[in-house]
Amino acid sequence: MNKLFLVLTTLSIAALGCGSSSSSGTGGQGGAGGSGPKCQTPQEMLRCDKVLNIAHGGGLLIRPDHTILAYDQALEDGADMLELDIHETRDNVIVVMHDETVDDTTNCTGLIKEMTFAELLECDAGYKWTQDGGETYPYRDMGLVVPSLEEVLERYPDTPVNIEIKQSEPSLVDNLVALVRQYEFEDKMVGASFSDDILAELRVAAPEIATSLGEGESLDFWLKSNADIDPDYVPAGEFLQLPIQYNLGGTIVDVLHPGFVPRVEEYDMYLHIWTVNDEDEMRWLIEVQGVHGIMTDDPPLLTRVIEELGAGD
């Protein structure tokens, strides 16, 4: 997820405490705001009582992110759910990678959407990963590649996934839906994006897939959360995925104001906070705020915190 995803205008700030209109979505409705069943299946895991340990990119502090190695390790380290970002190659293969280019993590350069999948497989996905500021690169020349989404879904059939659609043009929604249906992941996933338009397209194409709220939808919810509950408001999605704070032109705004999580639960929604790697913040989110899930680059740390606080299944 990006570090900054909302830009409030002066008018938006002035609207705090006032209701604003929102169009109703059709996908991913329902849920129980953290009061669901025990976590035995991927479907239950998405909506159960425990705090979800969501491995952001598989946990980039532990292994090269968005690789099969990272996802395998994250599950071994106790992650409940895998977070992955997707793009599509020139020959229409959906692949798992955070950025739209391969520049930041591999020894290649270029836009994913301008490369074929065969060209992408030539890139070393562990080339730039380091834990010591660049003194060593332990995963160079280890054969790590950028995985396809199909490989991920096939490898982890019993693991819920959060799939964030990064690419907007050309649209990959139809191909995503076809792949998700092929591997029967419709009810094992959350469809996410910062783009309201992409999410609207996904909800029309596959109303059975639960979604998060997009950027504008999240802002609308946050504004409404400062006011009295609106009986006519229907959230466009079932999941909220937000940072702890917004940096708004140098002004820090707390997302988790008093009463925010109870308001999320009043609307039968679930709140996932990103991206948290600090132990004290993890404990505060679980003990004080009562969030439903945390995205982290350090799954083993979050596993330990959840176990120590008794916030697991």
Secondary structure, DSSP 4 states (H G I P E B T S, - for coil): --S------HHHHHTTTS----PPP-SS----TT----SSSHHHHTTSSSPEEEEETTTTTTS-TTSHHHHHHHHHTT-SEEEEEEEE-TTS-EEE-SSSBSTTTSS--SBGGGS-HHHHTTS-TTTT--SSTTS--TTTTS---PPBHHHHHHH-TTS-EEEEE---SS--HHHHHHHHHHTT-TTSEEEE-S-HHHHHHHHHH-TTSEEB--HHHHHHHHHHHTSS--TT---SSSEEEE-SEEEETTEEEESS-TTHHHHHHHTT-EEEE-----HHHHHHIIIII--SEEEES-HHHHHHHHHHHT---
